[in-house]
Structures are given as C-alpha cells and as structure tokens.
Amino acid sequence: MASPQSNHVVHVGYVVPRAGLPSSISFRRWVDAALRGARRRKPAELSIRIVDADEGRALNRDYRGKDYATNVLSFPAELPSGAALPLIGDLAICAPVVQREAAEQGKSPRAHWAHLTIHGVLHLLGYDHQDEAEAEAMEALETRILAGLGIADPYA
C-alpha cells in the first residue's frame, strides 16, 4: 500500500502474532523516513516480512551461511538490466530477536524496530558497513534519520 504522502509502496506481512508489534503504518513511516534520508526521489516498492526465530534462522543460514536468527536481513532486488520497476527488495525482520535485543540494550522496542527497519532499507539502497568508513557513514545517516523521528542515537 502506498503511503498517502509518498510514492512508495510497502507491503508488510506478519508470520507471528501481531500483538505488541508495530503496525504496518509504523513500518511505512520508517521506510519513508529512510528513503527521504537517503535522498531517494524515485518511487520505491519493498516488502517487509516479520518472521519467527525458526524462519529467521533458516533465512540467515540459507542466504548468509550463519546458523542463527539475526535481527534483520535485506534482500536487494536483482532486476534485469533496463527494467524500470520501482522494486528495491525485501526485508525479513525477526520479531523475537528484535524484542530480545531491545530488552538487553535497554532500548524501547519501538525505537529498536524503527532503527532496524531503517537499517534494512539503507542496505536495500546499497549502503553497507563492511569497512570502518562505510560503517561510520551508514551509522551517521541512520542516526540522522532516527533523530528526525524523535528517536535517540542507537549507537550512543
């Protein structure tokens, strides 16, 4: 569904019970903030799947070779050359990992969900943190986007 104030389409699917989790409206708001923060002006379409620990572990194992559930996985779209589609990719966010990390780090669950959604969207746009310079640039952008949403620096 497109956000009323943007030209972006965000599909949100829940594989886990939705009680206590952010609404699809919240995810759309965070995606819009990430896209604006990254200065993406073109239309964008992506899917977010909220998964349980078993699916999160399977995805991380199958696609990254790591046999544990992680917080967010980004799957950038691999479109044929010349395709003029707005699809930027998919995110899989593991609900139990996000909830556990928020508690362990003393963060509000909502702030942590926002951060990981923004982090994932930036990965879909090509941002990375493989080396120190990339990590610093990505973290600074995330912090700026989150500040615009009234959320404290997650790296502080």
C-alpha positions, 0 to 999 in steps of 0.5 A, spaced: 500 500 500 502 506 498 503 511 503 498 517 502 504 522 502 509 518 498 510 514 492 512 508 495 509 502 496 510 497 502 507 491 503 508 488 510 506 481 512 506 478 519 508 470 520 507 471 528 502 474 532 501 481 531 500 483 538 505 488 541 508 489 534 508 495 530 503 496 525 504 496 518 503 504 518 509 504 523 513 500 518 511 505 512 513 511 516 520 508 517 521 506 510 519 513 508 523 516 513 529 512 510 528 513 503 527 521 504 534 520 508 537 517 503 535 522 498 531 517 494 526 521 489 524 515 485 518 511 487 520 505 491 516 498 492 519 493 498 516 488 502 517 487 509 516 480 512 516 479 520 518 472 521 519 467 527 526 465 530 525 458 526 524 462 519 529 467 521 534 462 522 533 458 516 533 465 512 540 467 515 543 460 514 540 459 507 542 466 504 548 468 509 551 461 511 550 463 519 546 458 523 542 463 527 536 468 527 539 475 526 535 481 527 534 483 520 536 481 513 535 485 506 534 482 500 536 487 494 532 486 488 536 483 482 532 486 476 534 485 469 538 490 466 533 496 463 527 494 467 524 500 470 520 497 476 520 501 482 522 494 486 528 495 491 527 488 495 525 485 501 526 485 508 525 479 513 525 482 520 525 477 526 520 479 531 523 475 537 530 477 536 528 484 535 524 484 542 530 480 545 535 485 543 531 491 545 530 488 552 538 487 553 540 494 550 535 497 554 532 500 548 524 501 547 522 496 542 519 501 538 525 505 537 529 498 536 524 496 530 524 503 527 532 503 527 532 496 524 527 497 519 531 503 517 537 499 517 534 494 512 532 499 507 539 503 507 542 496 505 536 495 500 539 502 497 546 499 497 549 502 503 553 497 507 558 497 513 563 492 511 569 497 512 570 502 518 568 508 513 562 505 510 560 503 517 561 510 520 557 513 514 551 508 514 551 509 522 551 517 521 545 517 516 541 512 520 542 516 526 540 522 522 534 519 520 532 516 527 533 523 530 528 526 525 523 521 528 524 523 535 528 517 536 535 517 540 542 515 537 542 507 537 549 507 537 550 512 543 
